[in-house]
Amino acid sequence: MSDPVPEPVFEALSRGGGGAGATAHLRAAQFGKHLLLLRRVVDAARGAGHADADRARDAYDLLAEAQEHAPDRVATVLRHPTVGVWARRTALALAGHRPERPRVSGLAAIAAVAALRGGMDARLEVPLDGPTAPLPSLGRALVGVESRRVGTGRALFETTAGRAVLRTGNGPEVTVPEDPHEDAPGWHALRRLVAEHRGERLTLLLDDQDPDRMPGADLVAHRLGAAELAHWRRDLAESWRLLVDHHWTVAAETADTVVTLTPITAPGGRAHTSATARHAFGNLGLSTPPGPTLLALTFAHEVQHAKLTALLDLVELTLPEDGSRFYAPWRPDPRPASGLFQGVYAHLGVAGFWRRHRHTVTGDEAARAHADFAHWRRSTVDAAEALADSGRLTAEGKRFLAATDRTLRAWLAEPVPAPAEEAAEAAARSHRERWHARHG
């Protein structure tokens, strides 16, 4: 297969894994996407005669200078998930494809963080979001004033010798702390979540405040308090231990792809939910972790989504939408081919998790793990077969799915206890009957 996806990367991903080589390629592609989107905002603002076009150009020049000065540190800013979300949304709004007012001044906040990260002296105005000044990948300054017109308020950002201060004409002066991921007077940080086991380290940011953190999700409406934060940290530490010990490929791909965790609410009284937004590569939304094992499973599930969404920026796997809908064994509603493809790939990760987990536990927990493995391998094979017969795949999609299906069918040959197989068959049959009763 020709670039932009080298053949070994495509093959590794299609089998369900990929490891460091595949995730490095996907990360690089997403980084390039962010750079292109930022440049597109500058050009589109100038083309549209936007009032902030000159400010955007100045911010872009500062960003480019900071990147040249400290490329690795500035890349941390440019890769941040909300940078891509903001840039895409703003470019679409400038082109007239979204009804919202484009907030072009957001580029100044990105440039300000780049200057601070890069150790450059800079002075520029950054936009307000209500009474706060958000700085992507760092946190927000509580400047305490709010513009009467949305999108017009600004705070002065000034960084000197690696320290930054924000001020307005009539609000408090806020200093970004030396460690910007720790709270300080007037400063709400994106707090670190760190787990380490057997020399393997996972460092994430808890994003419970950036306005662009998880488009389309039901966000938790408050910052997590100390007790909630401690719970997330405990479960993360234990789930990381489980992944490193028994699911090393998932562990490596999690460390390579996940940048931030965003608290979201579980709908309809469900105990837990998780989500990956299409254009927020690196951010994983989830409700309060229900325990280490299910948090580890969430990573196995959502990292699959992250890999596939990044791949879809490089190659088309399904044909353009035509209204066709198909049965998905994990949903109550019919799904388009693109959604079914996502589900197949994500539940390949789910089945793979239970496949290993069943051999690491005993008693009732092992019985449940065997049943979950039996259920999800069978259901995912059935969904892959429906997708293959859908007539909605590109040539690349057919080739990708064929390799995914080979992985799943090899797992069908692995023995599981008879009660687990029977429970899996009964659950699958019950779901199909309910679905067909509802949809015909």
N, C-alpha and C positions, 0 to 999 in steps of 0.2 A: 504494500500500500504506500502511496506517495505521501510526502509531507502534506498537511501539517501534523499528521499522526504517524510516526514511524511504525513499521510493521510489528516489531517486538512489543511496543507499547500497546498497540491495538489488540494483539493476541493475548497479552497478559491480562489486560482489562476484561476482555471478552470471556475469559475463563473464570472471572470473578474476583481475582486478586489484582496483582500489579506490583505491589510493593513500592520501594523507594524510587525505582527507575520511572515507573508510570506516574506516581504522584509528583515527582519533580517536573516532569514534562507538563502536566496539567497546571501546576502552580505557575510555571513560567508563562504558559499561555494566558492564564488569568491576569498575571502581572502586565503582560503586553496589552491585554484588553483594557485594563484600567488606564494605562498611559494613553491609548488611543481615545478613550472616552473623555479624558481630561482635555486633550487637545481639541476634541470636537466641541466641547463646551466653549472654549475660547473662540474658536472660529465661528461657531453658530451665533454666539452673543454679538460678535462684531457684524456678522451678516444681517442680523435682525435689528441692528441699531439699538441694542439693549442699553439702558442707562448705566449699567455696571460693566460694560464691555471693556473699558480702559482699565478699570480696577482688576478685572479678571486677567487681562493681559499682564499687568504688573505682578499679580500673584503668581501667574504661571512662570514668569521670568525668575522670580524668587525661588520657586519650586525647582526649576531647572538648575539654578545656581547651587542650591542646597544638595541636589542629587549629585552634581559633579563634585561637590566638596566632600560629601560623606555618603557614598552610594549605598552601602549596606544599611546604615541606620535610617536613611530616608526611605529605602525600600520597605522597611517595616510599616511606615505610614502609608505608602502607596498601595501596598497589598491589603490593607485593612478592609474588611468586607463592606463597611458603610461607605467607603470612598467610591467603590464601584456602583453601589446602589444610588448614591447621590448623583454621580456623574451621568449615569444612564438616564435617570429620571429627568435631570435638568436638560440634557441634550434632546430628549424626546419632547419636552415642554417647549423648548426654543424652536423646534421644528414644527410645532403645532399639533403633535400627535398625542398630547396630554392636555387636559383642560386647565391644569393648575398653573399658577404663576411661577415661572422659573426663578429659583433663588440662586442666581449666578454668583452672588457674593460668598457662597459656601466655599468657593475655591480659595478664598483668602484664609479661611480657617485651616484648610489642608496645608497651604503654604506656610502658615504660622507654625504648625506642628513640625513641619519639615525643617524649618529654620532652627527651632529649638532642639530637635533631635540631632541635627547636623552641627550644632555648636556655633551657629552663625548669629551675628547681631542683626536684628531686623526690627522694623517699626511699621505696623499696618493696622487697618481696621478690620475686625472680624464681625460677622453677623450675630445677632441675638436670636435666641429661641425663647420667647417669653422673657422672664427676668434672668436668663442665664446665657452664657456664651459657650456653646459646645466646641470642644477641640477634638476632632476625630482621632481615635485610638488612645486618647489620654483620659478624658473626663470632661467636666464642665465647671466653669467659674460662675459662682452665684453673685453676679454683679448687682442684683437687687433692683433693677429698673426694667421697664418694659415699654417698647415703642407703641404708640397709639395705632400705628399702621403695621400690620404683619409683614415681616420681611424687610423692614426699612431700618430698624434699630441696629446700632453698632457699638462695639466696645473697642478701645484702643489696646492693641497687643504690642508689647515691647519686650524683646529678649536681649539681654546683655550678659556676656560671659557665662552662657549656659543656664541662666535663670530668667524666668518670664513673669511679667506682671500684666494684669488686665485692669483697665479702669474706664469709667464713663464720666460724664460731666457731673452727675449728681448721685452716683452710687459709690459703694465701698471699693477700695482697691484690693484686688485679689492676687496673691502670689502663688504661682504653680509650685508645689513643693519639690524638693530635690528628687524625691521618688514620686513621680506623678501618679503612680498606681496605689498610693496611700492617701486617704482622706486628710484634709487639713482645713483650717478656718477658711470658709468661703469656697472650698474646693471639694467637689464630688468626683472621686476617681472611678475609672474603670478598674475594679480591683482584681488582683491576680488570684488565680487558682492554680496551685502547684502540686503535682504528685510525683513521687520518685520511688522506684523499686528496682533493685538489682542493677543499678547504674543507668537505668532508662528513666528519662525525665519528661514529663508533660507539663507545659506551661500554657495556660489559657487565660483569657480575660473574661470577666463577668460583665457583660454589657446589658445593664438594666436601665439605660437612660438615653442613648443616642436616638434621635428621632428617625433615623433610617435603619435601625438595627434588624428588623425582621418584617419586611413588607407583607401585608395580608394576614398576619397572625394576630390572635387575641393576646395582647401583651399584658403581663402583670403590671398593674397601674402604679406600683410603688417600687422604690429601691429596696432591695433585700436588707432586712435588719441583721443584727449580729447573730442571733440564734439561727435564722435561716441560712446565713452565709456559712456558719459553722457546719450545718447539716450538709450543704452542698460540698464543702471541702472534705468532710469525712467520707461521704459516699464516693467522691471522685478518687480519693486515695485508695479505697478498697477496690473499686472497679479497675483502677489502673494496675493494681497488684494482680488481679485476676487476668487481665489482658496480657500483661507481660509474661506471666507464668504459663498461660495456656493458649493464648490467641495472639501470637506474636506478630502476625501479618496485620491484624486489625489494630494492634497497638502502634505499629510503625506507621500505618496509613492515617490513624487518628492524629498522631503527633505531626505528620506532614501536612494535613489538610485542615484541621480544625484550629481556628484562631480564637473565636469567641463563643461563649454560651449565653443565650438570651432566655430569661424566664418567660414562659407563656402559660396560659391557663388551659386546663383540660376541659373540653366541651362536654356538656350533657352528663355531668357527674362522673365521667370516667376517671379512673385512678391515675392515669398517666397519658401523656401525649408528647410527641416530638415532631419536628418539622425541619425541612431544609428549603430555603427560599431559592428560586430559580436563579436570581442574579445577585445573591449575597454569598458567593463562594467563601467558605471558611467560617461561616456562622451557623451554629446549630441551635435551634429553639427547642426547649423542653420544659415541661412542668416540673414541679419539685421532684427530685430523684426519689423513686420508691424503694431504693435499696441498691447495693453494689452490683448484684447480678443483672438486674434489669437496666441499670445505667450502662453497664458494659455491653449489654445487648443493644441498647440505643445507639451506641457508637458503631457497632457492627452494622446496624441497619442504615443509619443516616450517612455514614461515610460512603456507603454504596451510592446513595443518592447524589452526594457531593461529586464523586468521581464521574458519574454518568452525566450530570448537568454540565460539568466542565468539558467533558468530551463532546457534548452536543453543540458547544460553541465552535467546534472544529470540524465536525462531520455530521451529516444528517443520517439518522437511522430509520426514521419513519417518513412517509409521504405527507404532503400538506393535508390538513384537517378537512374531512369531507362529511362530517356528521356521524360517521359510523361509531357504534358503541359495542363494548364487549364485556363478558362476565369476568370479574376479578374475585378470586376466592377470599380476599381480605377486605372487600368493600361491600356496602349494601347497595351501591349505585353502579350503573353501567359506566365503563371507562372508555375514553378514546384510546387508540393504539399507542399514542405517546405516553399516556398515563399508565397503561398496562405494561409497557416496556419498563417504565420506572419501577413499577411494583414488582415485576419479575426480578429485576436486578437487585432491588433492595431486599427482597425475601430470599434470594440466593444467600445474601449475607446473614439473614436470620437463621435459615436452615443450617448454614455452616457453623454458626455460633453454637447451636444446640448439638450439632454433630460432635463437636469437641467437648462441650460442657458435660455431656452425659457420662463421659469417662473420667471426670474429675470429682464427681460427687457420689454419694451412696444413698441407699434407702429410698424414701419417698421422693426426695429431690431428683435422684437419678431416674426414677420411674417417670416423673413429669418431664424431665429433659428428653428421655427417649420418645415419649409421646409427642412432644413439641417437634423434635427432629422428624419423626415419621409424618406428622401432619404437614409441616411446611415444605418438606422435600416433595411430597406427593402433590400438594396444592400448587406449588410453583412449577412443577413439571406440567401440570394440566394447563396453567395459565400460559406457559411458554408455547405449548402446542396450539392453543387458541390464537396466540399472537402470530405464530408461524403461518397459520391458515387464514389470517385476516386479509391478506392481499394489500396490506398497508405499509409494508417494509420496503426500504431502499435496498439496493444490492449490498451495501455495507451493513445495513441493519440485519439482513438475512444471515450474513457471515458472522456477525457479532453474536446473534441469538443462537446460531448453531453451536458455537463453542460454549456458550452459557448452558445450553441444553445438554451438551455432553457431560459437563461437570455434574449437573443435577441427576442425570440418568445413571452415572457411575455410583452416586450415593444411594440410588434405589436398590442397588444390589447388596448394600451393607445390612447385616442382620440387626433387627431390633426385637425385643420381647413381643410375643404375640398380643398381650393386652394393649401394648402401646400401638401396634399396628391396627388393632380393632378400634381403639379409641380415635385414632387419626381418621380412619375410614368413616366412622360414625359422624365425626365433627364435619368432615368435608361434605358428606351426604346431606346433613342437616342444613348447612349453609347454602348448598345448591338448591335444595327444595324451597327454602325461604326466599331466596333470590328469584327463582322462577315463578313462585306464587305471586311475587310483587311485580315482576317485569315481563313475565310471559316468555 
